[in-house]
Amino acid sequence: MALRASRLMAERLKEMLTRDKLGVKEGFVSSLCKDAARLLEDYFELESPPEVRISAGEEGGYEISVKALASDVKRFETTADFPKPEY
């Protein structure tokens, strides 16, 4: 249990330092996550909200990663040809 709490604290500290380094406010990542969720929900049945991570790139710029789990692809004309996944 203590190891998990320590890991969570380290992750929060890392996020705070990244925010400071990027020069964005605290609500920035939260807003970005909500916007990403709205976009992805147009195309997928999400199982949980997406996780968004932003970090400074090694050669300048930013690295942005979005992780999301979906149970299905929503059907509309452009995705109708996708095969339904087998479980």
Backbone as XML, in Angstrom:
<?xml version="1.0"?>
<chain id="A" units="angstrom">
  <residue number="1" name="MET">
    <atom name="N" x="0.825" y="-1.192" z="0.000"/>
    <atom name="CA" x="0.000" y="0.000" z="0.000"/>
    <atom name="C" x="0.866" y="1.251" z="0.000"/>
  </residue>
  <residue number="2" name="ALA">
    <atom name="N" x="1.930" y="1.266" z="0.822"/>
    <atom name="CA" x="2.806" y="2.436" z="0.894"/>
    <atom name="C" x="3.526" y="2.642" z="-0.426"/>
  </residue>
  <residue number="3" name="LEU">
    <atom name="N" x="3.876" y="1.548" z="-1.091"/>
    <atom name="CA" x="4.549" y="1.655" z="-2.379"/>
    <atom name="C" x="3.639" y="2.302" z="-3.412"/>
  </residue>
  <residue number="4" name="ARG">
    <atom name="N" x="2.368" y="1.938" z="-3.399"/>
    <atom name="CA" x="1.411" y="2.524" z="-4.341"/>
    <atom name="C" x="1.237" y="4.022" z="-4.079"/>
  </residue>
  <residue number="5" name="ALA">
    <atom name="N" x="1.100" y="4.404" z="-2.815"/>
    <atom name="CA" x="0.965" y="5.818" z="-2.459"/>
    <atom name="C" x="2.206" y="6.590" z="-2.870"/>
  </residue>
  <residue number="6" name="SER">
    <atom name="N" x="3.362" y="5.994" z="-2.665"/>
    <atom name="CA" x="4.619" y="6.632" z="-3.054"/>
    <atom name="C" x="4.680" y="6.820" z="-4.569"/>
  </residue>
  <residue number="7" name="ARG">
    <atom name="N" x="4.224" y="5.832" z="-5.308"/>
    <atom name="CA" x="4.208" y="5.918" z="-6.765"/>
    <atom name="C" x="3.251" y="7.019" z="-7.237"/>
  </residue>
  <residue number="8" name="LEU">
    <atom name="N" x="2.072" y="7.110" z="-6.594"/>
    <atom name="CA" x="1.108" y="8.153" z="-6.937"/>
    <atom name="C" x="1.668" y="9.543" z="-6.650"/>
  </residue>
  <residue number="9" name="MET">
    <atom name="N" x="2.338" y="9.691" z="-5.511"/>
    <atom name="CA" x="2.939" y="10.978" z="-5.168"/>
    <atom name="C" x="4.023" y="11.350" z="-6.173"/>
  </residue>
  <residue number="10" name="ALA">
    <atom name="N" x="4.835" y="10.387" z="-6.584"/>
    <atom name="CA" x="5.883" y="10.645" z="-7.563"/>
    <atom name="C" x="5.274" y="11.063" z="-8.900"/>
  </residue>
  <residue number="11" name="GLU">
    <atom name="N" x="4.168" y="10.419" z="-9.283"/>
    <atom name="CA" x="3.499" y="10.757" z="-10.546"/>
    <atom name="C" x="2.914" y="12.168" z="-10.487"/>
  </residue>
  <residue number="12" name="ARG">
    <atom name="N" x="2.305" y="12.528" z="-9.363"/>
    <atom name="CA" x="1.752" y="13.878" z="-9.204"/>
    <atom name="C" x="2.849" y="14.933" z="-9.257"/>
  </residue>
  <residue number="13" name="LEU">
    <atom name="N" x="3.967" y="14.657" z="-8.596"/>
    <atom name="CA" x="5.089" y="15.593" z="-8.616"/>
    <atom name="C" x="5.624" y="15.755" z="-10.037"/>
  </residue>
  <residue number="14" name="LYS">
    <atom name="N" x="5.735" y="14.648" z="-10.748"/>
    <atom name="CA" x="6.205" y="14.702" z="-12.135"/>
    <atom name="C" x="5.260" y="15.544" z="-12.989"/>
  </residue>
  <residue number="15" name="GLU">
    <atom name="N" x="3.943" y="15.357" z="-12.804"/>
    <atom name="CA" x="2.962" y="16.138" z="-13.560"/>
    <atom name="C" x="3.059" y="17.624" z="-13.232"/>
  </residue>
  <residue number="16" name="MET">
    <atom name="N" x="3.245" y="17.942" z="-11.945"/>
    <atom name="CA" x="3.384" y="19.348" z="-11.551"/>
    <atom name="C" x="4.631" y="19.972" z="-12.182"/>
  </residue>
  <residue number="17" name="LEU">
    <atom name="N" x="5.725" y="19.256" z="-12.159"/>
    <atom name="CA" x="6.956" y="19.770" z="-12.754"/>
    <atom name="C" x="6.810" y="19.929" z="-14.266"/>
  </residue>
  <residue number="18" name="THR">
    <atom name="N" x="6.136" y="18.996" z="-14.896"/>
    <atom name="CA" x="5.907" y="19.096" z="-16.337"/>
    <atom name="C" x="5.039" y="20.304" z="-16.649"/>
  </residue>
  <residue number="19" name="ARG">
    <atom name="N" x="3.963" y="20.511" z="-15.868"/>
    <atom name="CA" x="3.108" y="21.690" z="-16.067"/>
    <atom name="C" x="3.909" y="22.970" z="-15.928"/>
  </residue>
  <residue number="20" name="ASP">
    <atom name="N" x="4.739" y="23.034" z="-14.894"/>
    <atom name="CA" x="5.567" y="24.225" z="-14.689"/>
    <atom name="C" x="6.509" y="24.440" z="-15.867"/>
  </residue>
  <residue number="21" name="LYS">
    <atom name="N" x="7.126" y="23.359" z="-16.324"/>
    <atom name="CA" x="8.081" y="23.458" z="-17.434"/>
    <atom name="C" x="7.382" y="23.872" z="-18.729"/>
  </residue>
  <residue number="22" name="LEU">
    <atom name="N" x="6.157" y="23.358" z="-18.940"/>
    <atom name="CA" x="5.413" y="23.682" z="-20.156"/>
    <atom name="C" x="4.783" y="25.067" z="-20.090"/>
  </residue>
  <residue number="23" name="GLY">
    <atom name="N" x="4.616" y="25.577" z="-18.874"/>
    <atom name="CA" x="4.013" y="26.895" z="-18.713"/>
    <atom name="C" x="2.504" y="26.899" z="-18.897"/>
  </residue>
  <residue number="24" name="VAL">
    <atom name="N" x="1.847" y="25.792" z="-18.542"/>
    <atom name="CA" x="0.386" y="25.728" z="-18.648"/>
    <atom name="C" x="-0.213" y="25.723" z="-17.255"/>
  </residue>
  <residue number="25" name="LYS">
    <atom name="N" x="-1.461" y="26.141" z="-17.157"/>
    <atom name="CA" x="-2.146" y="26.180" z="-15.866"/>
    <atom name="C" x="-2.713" y="24.808" z="-15.522"/>
  </residue>
  <residue number="26" name="GLU">
    <atom name="N" x="-3.104" y="24.658" z="-14.270"/>
    <atom name="CA" x="-3.574" y="23.370" z="-13.765"/>
    <atom name="C" x="-4.768" y="22.823" z="-14.542"/>
  </residue>
  <residue number="27" name="GLY">
    <atom name="N" x="-5.710" y="23.650" z="-14.932"/>
    <atom name="CA" x="-6.894" y="23.188" z="-15.638"/>
    <atom name="C" x="-6.664" y="22.821" z="-17.091"/>
  </residue>
  <residue number="28" name="PHE">
    <atom name="N" x="-5.483" y="23.115" z="-17.619"/>
    <atom name="CA" x="-5.186" y="22.852" z="-19.031"/>
    <atom name="C" x="-5.330" y="21.377" z="-19.370"/>
  </residue>
  <residue number="29" name="VAL">
    <atom name="N" x="-4.665" y="20.518" z="-18.607"/>
    <atom name="CA" x="-4.690" y="19.083" z="-18.909"/>
    <atom name="C" x="-6.099" y="18.528" z="-18.731"/>
  </residue>
  <residue number="30" name="SER">
    <atom name="N" x="-6.805" y="18.993" z="-17.707"/>
    <atom name="CA" x="-8.177" y="18.538" z="-17.483"/>
    <atom name="C" x="-9.068" y="18.903" z="-18.668"/>
  </residue>
  <residue number="31" name="SER">
    <atom name="N" x="-8.947" y="20.129" z="-19.145"/>
    <atom name="CA" x="-9.738" y="20.562" z="-20.308"/>
    <atom name="C" x="-9.372" y="19.762" z="-21.546"/>
  </residue>
  <residue number="32" name="LEU">
    <atom name="N" x="-8.083" y="19.514" z="-21.733"/>
    <atom name="CA" x="-7.624" y="18.738" z="-22.887"/>
    <atom name="C" x="-8.189" y="17.318" z="-22.831"/>
  </residue>
  <residue number="33" name="CYS">
    <atom name="N" x="-8.200" y="16.718" z="-21.644"/>
    <atom name="CA" x="-8.763" y="15.365" z="-21.488"/>
    <atom name="C" x="-10.243" y="15.334" z="-21.844"/>
  </residue>
  <residue number="34" name="LYS">
    <atom name="N" x="-10.983" y="16.334" z="-21.390"/>
    <atom name="CA" x="-12.418" y="16.390" z="-21.692"/>
    <atom name="C" x="-12.651" y="16.572" z="-23.188"/>
  </residue>
  <residue number="35" name="ASP">
    <atom name="N" x="-11.857" y="17.435" z="-23.830"/>
    <atom name="CA" x="-11.988" y="17.637" z="-25.273"/>
    <atom name="C" x="-11.641" y="16.360" z="-26.041"/>
  </residue>
  <residue number="36" name="ALA">
    <atom name="N" x="-10.582" y="15.662" z="-25.608"/>
    <atom name="CA" x="-10.194" y="14.409" z="-26.259"/>
    <atom name="C" x="-11.302" y="13.373" z="-26.101"/>
  </residue>
  <residue number="37" name="ALA">
    <atom name="N" x="-11.920" y="13.321" z="-24.935"/>
    <atom name="CA" x="-13.020" y="12.372" z="-24.704"/>
    <atom name="C" x="-14.179" y="12.663" z="-25.640"/>
  </residue>
  <residue number="38" name="ARG">
    <atom name="N" x="-14.548" y="13.936" z="-25.770"/>
    <atom name="CA" x="-15.667" y="14.283" z="-26.667"/>
    <atom name="C" x="-15.357" y="13.890" z="-28.110"/>
  </residue>
  <residue number="39" name="LEU">
    <atom name="N" x="-14.138" y="14.119" z="-28.535"/>
    <atom name="CA" x="-13.748" y="13.755" z="-29.902"/>
    <atom name="C" x="-13.780" y="12.234" z="-30.094"/>
  </residue>
  <residue number="40" name="LEU">
    <atom name="N" x="-13.141" y="11.501" z="-29.183"/>
    <atom name="CA" x="-13.080" y="10.047" z="-29.320"/>
    <atom name="C" x="-14.456" y="9.400" z="-29.208"/>
  </residue>
  <residue number="41" name="GLU">
    <atom name="N" x="-15.340" y="9.989" z="-28.387"/>
    <atom name="CA" x="-16.687" y="9.433" z="-28.242"/>
    <atom name="C" x="-17.514" y="9.568" z="-29.514"/>
  </residue>
  <residue number="42" name="ASP">
    <atom name="N" x="-17.108" y="10.426" z="-30.432"/>
    <atom name="CA" x="-17.774" y="10.499" z="-31.732"/>
    <atom name="C" x="-17.497" y="9.253" z="-32.568"/>
  </residue>
  <residue number="43" name="TYR">
    <atom name="N" x="-16.392" y="8.577" z="-32.294"/>
    <atom name="CA" x="-15.956" y="7.446" z="-33.111"/>
    <atom name="C" x="-15.966" y="6.110" z="-32.377"/>
  </residue>
  <residue number="44" name="PHE">
    <atom name="N" x="-15.880" y="6.129" z="-31.044"/>
    <atom name="CA" x="-15.739" y="4.898" z="-30.273"/>
    <atom name="C" x="-16.682" y="4.882" z="-29.078"/>
  </residue>
  <residue number="45" name="GLU">
    <atom name="N" x="-16.978" y="3.671" z="-28.592"/>
    <atom name="CA" x="-17.669" y="3.468" z="-27.315"/>
    <atom name="C" x="-16.558" y="3.346" z="-26.270"/>
  </residue>
  <residue number="46" name="LEU">
    <atom name="N" x="-16.257" y="4.438" z="-25.588"/>
    <atom name="CA" x="-15.167" y="4.436" z="-24.620"/>
    <atom name="C" x="-15.562" y="3.689" z="-23.352"/>
  </residue>
  <residue number="47" name="GLU">
    <atom name="N" x="-14.609" y="2.956" z="-22.801"/>
    <atom name="CA" x="-14.828" y="2.248" z="-21.545"/>
    <atom name="C" x="-14.498" y="3.131" z="-20.350"/>
  </residue>
  <residue number="48" name="SER">
    <atom name="N" x="-13.637" y="4.113" z="-20.549"/>
    <atom name="CA" x="-13.252" y="5.038" z="-19.484"/>
    <atom name="C" x="-12.714" y="6.310" z="-20.136"/>
  </residue>
  <residue number="49" name="PRO">
    <atom name="N" x="-12.603" y="7.370" z="-19.379"/>
    <atom name="CA" x="-12.063" y="8.607" z="-19.955"/>
    <atom name="C" x="-10.622" y="8.396" z="-20.437"/>
  </residue>
  <residue number="50" name="PRO">
    <atom name="N" x="-10.223" y="9.095" z="-21.487"/>
    <atom name="CA" x="-8.852" y="8.947" z="-21.968"/>
    <atom name="C" x="-7.843" y="9.570" z="-21.008"/>
  </residue>
  <residue number="51" name="GLU">
    <atom name="N" x="-6.628" y="9.063" z="-21.065"/>
    <atom name="CA" x="-5.517" y="9.635" z="-20.308"/>
    <atom name="C" x="-4.669" y="10.428" z="-21.299"/>
  </residue>
  <residue number="52" name="VAL">
    <atom name="N" x="-4.339" y="11.660" z="-20.944"/>
    <atom name="CA" x="-3.517" y="12.503" z="-21.806"/>
    <atom name="C" x="-2.247" y="12.857" z="-21.055"/>
  </residue>
  <residue number="53" name="ARG">
    <atom name="N" x="-1.115" y="12.688" z="-21.701"/>
    <atom name="CA" x="0.179" y="13.045" z="-21.111"/>
    <atom name="C" x="0.888" y="14.003" z="-22.060"/>
  </residue>
  <residue number="54" name="ILE">
    <atom name="N" x="1.484" y="15.033" z="-21.489"/>
    <atom name="CA" x="2.232" y="16.008" z="-22.271"/>
    <atom name="C" x="3.614" y="16.118" z="-21.640"/>
  </residue>
  <residue number="55" name="SER">
    <atom name="N" x="4.626" y="16.076" z="-22.471"/>
    <atom name="CA" x="5.983" y="16.270" z="-21.959"/>
    <atom name="C" x="6.776" y="17.063" z="-22.984"/>
  </residue>
  <residue number="56" name="ALA">
    <atom name="N" x="7.826" y="17.695" z="-22.503"/>
    <atom name="CA" x="8.705" y="18.440" z="-23.392"/>
    <atom name="C" x="9.525" y="17.435" z="-24.192"/>
  </residue>
  <residue number="57" name="GLY">
    <atom name="N" x="9.589" y="17.631" z="-25.507"/>
    <atom name="CA" x="10.373" y="16.749" z="-26.352"/>
    <atom name="C" x="11.861" y="16.983" z="-26.148"/>
  </residue>
  <residue number="58" name="GLU">
    <atom name="N" x="12.657" y="15.976" z="-26.449"/>
    <atom name="CA" x="14.099" y="16.082" z="-26.262"/>
    <atom name="C" x="14.723" y="17.129" z="-27.174"/>
  </residue>
  <residue number="59" name="GLU">
    <atom name="N" x="14.153" y="17.326" z="-28.328"/>
    <atom name="CA" x="14.701" y="18.286" z="-29.292"/>
    <atom name="C" x="13.786" y="19.492" z="-29.443"/>
  </residue>
  <residue number="60" name="GLY">
    <atom name="N" x="13.114" y="19.869" z="-28.378"/>
    <atom name="CA" x="12.170" y="20.972" z="-28.429"/>
    <atom name="C" x="10.782" y="20.469" z="-28.755"/>
  </residue>
  <residue number="61" name="GLY">
    <atom name="N" x="9.830" y="21.339" z="-28.715"/>
    <atom name="CA" x="8.452" y="20.943" z="-28.985"/>
    <atom name="C" x="7.889" y="20.123" z="-27.845"/>
  </residue>
  <residue number="62" name="TYR">
    <atom name="N" x="6.797" y="19.439" z="-28.128"/>
    <atom name="CA" x="6.095" y="18.685" z="-27.087"/>
    <atom name="C" x="5.746" y="17.301" z="-27.594"/>
  </residue>
  <residue number="63" name="GLU">
    <atom name="N" x="5.735" y="16.355" z="-26.662"/>
    <atom name="CA" x="5.273" y="15.005" z="-26.933"/>
    <atom name="C" x="3.912" y="14.867" z="-26.275"/>
  </residue>
  <residue number="64" name="ILE">
    <atom name="N" x="2.912" y="14.517" z="-27.048"/>
    <atom name="CA" x="1.553" y="14.376" z="-26.534"/>
    <atom name="C" x="1.105" y="12.948" z="-26.793"/>
  </residue>
  <residue number="65" name="SER">
    <atom name="N" x="0.669" y="12.270" z="-25.737"/>
    <atom name="CA" x="0.162" y="10.919" z="-25.924"/>
    <atom name="C" x="-1.228" y="10.822" z="-25.310"/>
  </residue>
  <residue number="66" name="VAL">
    <atom name="N" x="-2.083" y="10.090" z="-26.001"/>
    <atom name="CA" x="-3.452" y="9.880" z="-25.543"/>
    <atom name="C" x="-3.671" y="8.377" z="-25.474"/>
  </residue>
  <residue number="67" name="LYS">
    <atom name="N" x="-4.133" y="7.908" z="-24.332"/>
    <atom name="CA" x="-4.425" y="6.488" z="-24.156"/>
    <atom name="C" x="-5.897" y="6.359" z="-23.808"/>
  </residue>
  <residue number="68" name="ALA">
    <atom name="N" x="-6.596" y="5.518" z="-24.557"/>
    <atom name="CA" x="-8.020" y="5.304" z="-24.302"/>
    <atom name="C" x="-8.378" y="3.860" z="-24.623"/>
  </residue>
  <residue number="69" name="LEU">
    <atom name="N" x="-9.330" y="3.326" z="-23.876"/>
    <atom name="CA" x="-9.834" y="1.987" z="-24.128"/>
    <atom name="C" x="-11.269" y="2.099" z="-24.630"/>
  </residue>
  <residue number="70" name="ALA">
    <atom name="N" x="-11.555" y="1.383" z="-25.696"/>
    <atom name="CA" x="-12.894" y="1.411" z="-26.277"/>
    <atom name="C" x="-13.405" y="-0.012" z="-26.450"/>
  </residue>
  <residue number="71" name="SER">
    <atom name="N" x="-14.703" y="-0.165" z="-26.295"/>
    <atom name="CA" x="-15.311" y="-1.486" z="-26.455"/>
    <atom name="C" x="-15.816" y="-1.720" z="-27.872"/>
  </residue>
  <residue number="72" name="ASP">
    <atom name="N" x="-15.972" y="-0.634" z="-28.639"/>
    <atom name="CA" x="-16.498" y="-0.787" z="-29.994"/>
    <atom name="C" x="-16.239" y="0.476" z="-30.804"/>
  </residue>
  <residue number="73" name="VAL">
    <atom name="N" x="-16.291" y="0.312" z="-32.114"/>
    <atom name="CA" x="-16.226" y="1.440" z="-33.043"/>
    <atom name="C" x="-17.662" y="1.800" z="-33.390"/>
  </residue>
  <residue number="74" name="LYS">
    <atom name="N" x="-17.994" y="3.057" z="-33.299"/>
    <atom name="CA" x="-19.349" y="3.472" z="-33.651"/>
    <atom name="C" x="-19.542" y="3.333" z="-35.154"/>
  </residue>
  <residue number="75" name="ARG">
    <atom name="N" x="-20.707" y="2.901" z="-35.524"/>
    <atom name="CA" x="-21.011" y="2.649" z="-36.934"/>
    <atom name="C" x="-21.610" y="3.878" z="-37.592"/>
  </residue>
  <residue number="76" name="PHE">
    <atom name="N" x="-20.978" y="4.330" z="-38.626"/>
    <atom name="CA" x="-21.551" y="5.317" z="-39.522"/>
    <atom name="C" x="-20.860" y="5.112" z="-40.846"/>
  </residue>
  <residue number="77" name="GLU">
    <atom name="N" x="-21.243" y="5.795" z="-41.863"/>
    <atom name="CA" x="-20.838" y="5.474" z="-43.225"/>
    <atom name="C" x="-19.342" y="5.216" z="-43.397"/>
  </residue>
  <residue number="78" name="THR">
    <atom name="N" x="-18.487" y="6.028" z="-42.807"/>
    <atom name="CA" x="-17.050" y="5.857" z="-43.038"/>
    <atom name="C" x="-16.440" y="4.698" z="-42.267"/>
  </residue>
  <residue number="79" name="THR">
    <atom name="N" x="-17.110" y="4.204" z="-41.207"/>
    <atom name="CA" x="-16.569" y="3.081" z="-40.451"/>
    <atom name="C" x="-17.375" y="1.807" z="-40.652"/>
  </residue>
  <residue number="80" name="ALA">
    <atom name="N" x="-18.355" y="1.845" z="-41.526"/>
    <atom name="CA" x="-19.215" y="0.668" z="-41.729"/>
    <atom name="C" x="-18.441" y="-0.524" z="-42.257"/>
  </residue>
  <residue number="81" name="ASP">
    <atom name="N" x="-17.322" y="-0.274" z="-42.934"/>
    <atom name="CA" x="-16.538" y="-1.375" z="-43.504"/>
    <atom name="C" x="-15.589" y="-2.028" z="-42.497"/>
  </residue>
  <residue number="82" name="PHE">
    <atom name="N" x="-15.442" y="-1.447" z="-41.294"/>
    <atom name="CA" x="-14.552" y="-2.041" z="-40.296"/>
    <atom name="C" x="-15.146" y="-3.351" z="-39.811"/>
  </residue>
  <residue number="83" name="PRO">
    <atom name="N" x="-14.345" y="-4.387" z="-39.706"/>
    <atom name="CA" x="-14.876" y="-5.635" z="-39.142"/>
    <atom name="C" x="-15.131" y="-5.478" z="-37.653"/>
  </residue>
  <residue number="84" name="LYS">
    <atom name="N" x="-16.191" y="-6.104" z="-37.166"/>
    <atom name="CA" x="-16.507" y="-6.069" z="-35.736"/>
    <atom name="C" x="-15.505" y="-6.971" z="-35.024"/>
  </residue>
  <residue number="85" name="PRO">
    <atom name="N" x="-14.910" y="-6.493" z="-33.933"/>
    <atom name="CA" x="-13.908" y="-7.326" z="-33.237"/>
    <atom name="C" x="-14.536" y="-8.561" z="-32.634"/>
  </residue>
  <residue number="86" name="GLU">
    <atom name="N" x="-13.757" y="-9.637" z="-32.601"/>
    <atom name="CA" x="-14.207" y="-10.881" z="-31.992"/>
    <atom name="C" x="-13.635" y="-10.963" z="-30.602"/>
  </residue>
  <residue number="87" name="TYR">
    <atom name="N" x="-14.439" y="-11.378" z="-29.641"/>
    <atom name="CA" x="-13.983" y="-11.484" z="-28.252"/>
    <atom name="C" x="-13.838" y="-12.907" z="-27.850"/>
  </residue>
</chain>
